[in-house]
Amino acid sequence: MDLSLGLNLLAVLVSALALATSLAVSRRQLRLAQNSNVLPMVTQMFKETREPEFSQAIEYISTRLAAEHSPENGYRRLPPEAKGHIRRISLFYDDVGKLVAHGVVEERLIIGSYGLNIVNMWDVLAPYVYRERMLTTKAMLYFEDLAARAKARPMAEVHAQIGLSECPP
């Protein structure tokens, strides 16, 4: 009986090990499949932020928007130039926020790449967005959520967490 019990326990142990290995491999394959589906989206996001128009919109919002236009009427009633810059940035970050909120894109990737810019843009645009919400509809909810996540988890913290290295000159 002792030999039979020992063989049965060994068989159970081998089966449990095989199951654990199978689960680990399945999880890895699922993660790889998800990443391959997300890669084109992430590549397109990175490409978008390198466009001159994106940089011009960031610069306009950072340096001129508040000086030239009050948030009193929201952003939809602003002149076309201002509205165009706001929409380019806020809709981009709202869409990125959707991907993060729904777990399509990893939060660390987005905050590690854009965190400071997300926070800076939200801080400038929030009065316009909040006023727009009072006047029309609940706009830019995902952008706001993304900004809150980025404020709670600064870029430097994400960089340290993933172990980015430094290589000074």
Summary of the structure (lengths in Angstrom):
residues: 169
radius of gyration: 23.8
end to end distance: 70.2
largest distance: 88.7
contacts: 459
relative contact order: 0.10
helix: 82%
strand: 0%
